């Protein structure tokens, strides 16, 4: 931002650099955050340098990342079971149950609430309805499916294969189920529940924003072998099993976040929103 001020014969130009840093937490929720099995929460400076396993990432590309819950539960706003490794802070408005040695940063129970990102899903659906040239889908897609521009489904949608986004937008006003994982770059808006099976293979170029008004469930088949890359945002709750999420998980509902054998790796998410 550059501003110029003039007073009499005096003239001065001032330059101000305004920086909005990426969302700092891999896991953030209005409700409780609970984990069972192994959980790794860490940061990746540049997703294009990520080799597929956090252990193989050079130290210069590793950053802290955090867990925070706005739940007021006095005992278990955050409950992280044995096997959790947090490369940052763990905080909550309520109580925190975690083994202190598993947290590289600070454990901060009874903290002030934090503002979470909010997305107006109803407004987005209204704008997408007005777009021309969109593809209307039936309730079932028999195999793999690619979205090049704007594809819409007014009810439930079941993709019996993988879903690939080529900088496109998929909007589903009902429930969405994908059997083979999601790859590519683009956005997915779901008015109901979302269930993603297996996850995808790692590709450094993938960047997907998945936003659902109801529960999101990521049901992988291997913590270090299946991936969702991008942002996961639910107005209710997020449940993930046996998968790596390279991006961020945000739950605005009281259902919160629930994880079983998950790598949650925070990384800058840069997407051009198509509205």
C-alpha positions in Angstrom: 0.0 0.0 0.0 1.5 3.4 -1.0 0.1 6.7 0.2 1.1 10.2 -0.6 0.5 13.2 1.7 0.8 16.9 0.8 0.9 19.8 3.3 1.9 23.2 1.9 5.1 22.6 0.1 5.8 19.4 1.9 5.2 16.1 0.1 5.7 12.7 1.5 5.2 9.2 0.2 4.9 6.2 2.5 4.9 2.6 1.6 3.4 0.0 3.9 3.7 -3.8 3.3 0.6 -5.6 4.6 1.0 -9.4 5.1 -1.7 -11.9 6.0 0.0 -15.1 7.2 -1.5 -18.5 6.5 -3.8 -20.0 9.0 -1.4 -21.2 11.8 -3.3 -24.3 13.0 -3.5 -27.6 11.3 -6.5 -28.4 13.5 -9.0 -25.8 14.8 -12.5 -26.4 16.0 -15.5 -24.8 17.8 -16.1 -28.3 19.3 -13.7 -30.7 21.0 -10.6 -32.2 19.3 -10.0 -35.9 20.1 -7.6 -38.4 18.7 -6.8 -42.1 19.1 -3.9 -44.0 17.6 -1.0 -42.1 16.1 -1.5 -38.4 15.4 1.2 -36.1 13.9 0.5 -32.4 13.8 3.2 -30.4 12.1 3.9 -27.7 9.5 5.2 -27.8 5.9 6.7 -24.6 4.6 6.3 -25.4 0.9 4.1 -28.3 -0.2 6.0 -28.5 -3.5 9.0 -29.7 -1.4 7.1 -32.3 0.5 8.5 -35.8 -0.3 5.4 -37.7 0.8 6.6 -38.5 4.4 7.3 -35.9 7.1 10.3 -37.8 8.3 12.0 -37.3 5.0 11.3 -33.5 4.8 14.5 -31.4 5.3 14.5 -29.5 8.6 14.6 -26.1 6.8 11.1 -27.0 5.3 9.5 -27.9 8.6 7.5 -25.4 10.7 5.5 -25.6 13.9 1.7 -26.1 13.7 -0.9 -26.0 16.4 -4.1 -27.5 17.7 -6.9 -25.3 19.2 -10.4 -25.9 20.4 -13.1 -23.3 21.4 -14.9 -26.0 23.3 -15.6 -25.1 26.9 -15.6 -28.7 28.2 -13.6 -28.3 31.5 -11.8 -31.6 31.1 -11.6 -32.8 27.5 -11.9 -29.9 25.1 -8.7 -31.4 23.6 -8.1 -35.1 24.3 -5.1 -36.5 22.5 -4.4 -40.2 23.1 -1.1 -42.1 23.2 0.9 -41.7 20.0 0.2 -38.0 19.4 3.1 -35.8 18.4 2.4 -32.1 18.2 5.1 -29.9 16.6 3.6 -26.7 18.1 1.1 -25.6 20.8 -2.1 -27.3 22.1 -4.7 -24.9 23.4 -8.4 -24.8 24.3 -11.0 -22.6 26.0 -11.7 -25.6 28.2 -9.4 -28.3 29.6 -6.6 -30.2 27.7 -5.7 -33.8 28.2 -2.4 -34.7 26.5 1.0 -36.1 27.5 3.2 -33.1 28.0 6.3 -34.8 26.4 4.3 -35.2 23.1 3.9 -31.4 22.6 6.9 -29.5 21.3 5.3 -26.1 22.1 3.1 -25.0 25.0 0.0 -26.6 26.5 -2.5 -23.8 27.0 -5.8 -24.9 28.7 -8.5 -22.3 29.6 -7.3 -19.8 26.9 -9.4 -17.1 25.3 -11.4 -18.3 22.3 -9.9 -17.9 18.8 -11.8 -16.7 15.8 -12.1 -19.3 13.1 -12.6 -18.7 9.4 -16.3 -18.6 8.3 -17.6 -19.3 4.8 -21.1 -18.3 3.7 -22.1 -21.5 2.0 -25.6 -20.4 1.2 -24.3 -17.3 -0.6 -21.9 -19.4 -2.6 -24.6 -21.9 -3.7 -26.8 -18.9 -4.8 -24.0 -17.5 -7.0 -23.1 -20.9 -8.5 -26.8 -21.4 -9.4 -26.5 -18.3 -11.6 -23.5 -19.5 -13.6 -24.0 -20.5 -17.2 -22.4 -23.4 -19.0 -22.5 -25.7 -15.9 -22.7 -29.4 -16.2 -25.7 -31.1 -14.5 -25.0 -34.5 -12.9 -27.2 -37.4 -12.1 -27.0 -39.2 -8.8 -24.3 -41.8 -9.8 -21.1 -41.6 -11.7 -20.0 -45.1 -12.6 -16.2 -44.5 -12.7 -13.6 -41.7 -12.4 -14.8 -38.2 -13.0 -13.1 -35.0 -14.0 -14.4 -31.4 -13.4 -13.1 -28.9 -16.0 -15.3 -25.9 -15.1 -18.5 -26.0 -13.1 -20.4 -29.2 -12.4 -23.5 -29.3 -10.2 -25.8 -31.9 -8.6 -29.1 -30.8 -7.0 -29.4 -33.9 -4.8 -27.0 -36.6 -3.6 -24.0 -37.6 -5.7 -22.0 -40.9 -5.5 -18.8 -41.1 -7.6 -17.8 -44.7 -7.8 -14.2 -43.9 -8.7 -11.8 -41.0 -8.2 -12.6 -37.3 -8.6 -10.1 -34.9 -10.3 -10.5 -31.2 -10.4 -8.9 -29.2 -13.2 -9.3 -25.8 -11.6 -13.0 -26.5 -11.5 -15.9 -26.3 -9.1 -18.1 -29.1 -8.0 -21.2 -28.2 -6.0 -23.5 -30.8 -4.5 -26.7 -29.7 -2.7 -27.2 -33.1 -1.1 -24.6 -35.6 0.2 -21.4 -36.4 -1.6 -19.6 -39.8 -1.6 -16.3 -40.4 -3.5 -14.9 -43.9 -3.6 -11.4 -43.3 -5.0 -10.0 -40.1 -3.5 -9.7 -36.5 -4.8 -6.9 -34.9 -6.8 -6.2 -31.8 -8.8 -6.9 -28.1 -8.1 -10.3 -26.6 -7.4 -13.2 -26.3 -5.0 -16.0 -28.6 -3.7 -19.1 -27.2 -2.0 -21.4 -29.7 -0.4 -24.8 -28.9 1.2 -25.1 -32.2 3.1 -22.6 -34.8 4.3 -19.3 -35.7 2.7 -17.7 -39.1 2.7 -14.3 -39.7 0.9 -13.0 -43.2 0.8 -9.3 -44.3 0.6 -7.8 -40.9 -0.2 -5.4 -40.2 -3.1 -1.8 -40.8 -3.9 0.5 -37.9 -3.0 1.1 -35.3 -5.8 2.8 -32.0 -4.9 0.6 -30.0 -7.3 -2.7 -31.0 -5.7 -4.7 -28.3 -3.9 -8.4 -28.8 -3.1 -10.8 -26.9 -0.9 -13.5 -29.1 0.5 -16.4 -27.3 2.2 -19.4 -29.1 3.6 -22.4 -27.8 5.6 -22.6 -31.2 7.4 -20.2 -33.9 8.6 -17.0 -34.6 6.6 -15.5 -38.1 6.8 -12.1 -38.9 5.4 -11.8 -42.7 5.5 -8.3 -43.6 4.3 -6.5 -46.9 4.0 -3.1 -46.0 5.4 -1.8 -43.0 7.4 1.3 -42.5 5.3 0.0 -43.8 2.0 -3.3 -41.9 1.3 -3.7 -38.2 1.1 -6.1 -35.3 1.0 -4.3 -32.1 0.0 -5.9 -28.7 0.7 -8.4 -27.3 3.2 -11.2 -29.3 4.9 -14.0 -27.1 6.3 -17.2 -28.3 7.9 -20.0 -26.4 9.5 -20.5 -29.4 11.8 -17.7 -31.9 12.3 -14.7 -33.6 10.7 -13.8 -37.3 11.2 -10.6 -38.7 9.7 -9.0 -42.1 9.8 -5.8 -43.6 8.3 -4.9 -40.6 6.1 -2.6 -37.6 5.7 -4.2 -34.2 5.4 -1.8 -31.7 3.9 -3.4 -28.3 4.5 -5.8 -27.6 7.4 -8.9 -29.0 9.1 -11.5 -26.6 10.4 -14.8 -27.6 12.1 -17.2 -24.9 13.1 -19.8 -27.2 14.7 -19.9 -28.6 18.2 -19.1 -32.0 16.8 -15.5 -30.9 16.5 -12.6 -32.9 15.1 -12.0 -36.7 15.6 -8.9 -38.4 14.3 -7.6 -42.0 14.3 -4.1 -42.6 12.9 -3.8 -39.3 11.0 -1.0 -37.0 9.9 -2.3 -33.4 10.0 0.3 -31.2 8.2 -0.5 -27.5 8.0 0.6 -25.9 4.7 -0.2 -22.6 3.0 -3.4 -23.0 1.0 -3.4 -20.8 -2.1 -6.6 -21.1 -4.2 -8.4 -18.8 -6.6 -12.0 -18.9 -5.5 -14.4 -19.1 -8.4 -17.7 -17.5 -7.4 
